[in-house]
Amino acid sequence: MGERIFLAVISGLVLSFKWLALVLAPMLAMGMVAFIISDIRDEIVVSVIVGCLSLGLVMGIVLAEYIRRRFGLIKFDGKLYGHKEIDGQQAMARKAGEY
C-alpha cells in the first residue's frame, strides 16, 4: 500500500514538472523578446517585460493543456525523444556511409 502512494506521488511530480516545462518555454521566449525590445529602446520598460511575460504565460498554459489533453504529457515526450530525425541516428548513419 505504501509503495502505491509513493509511486503516485512521484508520478504526480514528474507530470507536474513536465507540464511546468511546457508552460515555461513560451514564457521564456517572450521574456527574451521583451528584453530585446528593451535593448532596442535603450531603457528597461517594465510594462513591456510584464506584458510579454504574461502573454507568454497564457500561451504556455494553453499549449500545455492542449498537449496534455490531446496526446498526454508522457506520450508527447516519448514522441519527441524517440523521433528518428531528432535523436541523430539517421544523421550518424549518413555520415558513416559517406566515408
Residue pairs with C-beta under 8 A, 6 or more apart in sequence:
15 73
15 74
18 73
18 74
18 77
19 64
19 68
19 73
22 60
22 63
22 64
22 67
22 73
23 57
23 60
23 61
23 63
23 64
24 60
25 60
25 63
26 56
26 57
26 59
26 60
26 63
27 53
27 56
27 57
27 59
27 60
28 56
29 56
30 52
30 53
30 55
30 56
30 59
31 49
31 52
31 53
31 56
33 52
34 48
34 49
34 51
34 52
34 53
35 49
37 45
37 48
37 52
38 44
38 45
38 48
38 49
67 73
67 76
71 79
80 86
81 87
84 90
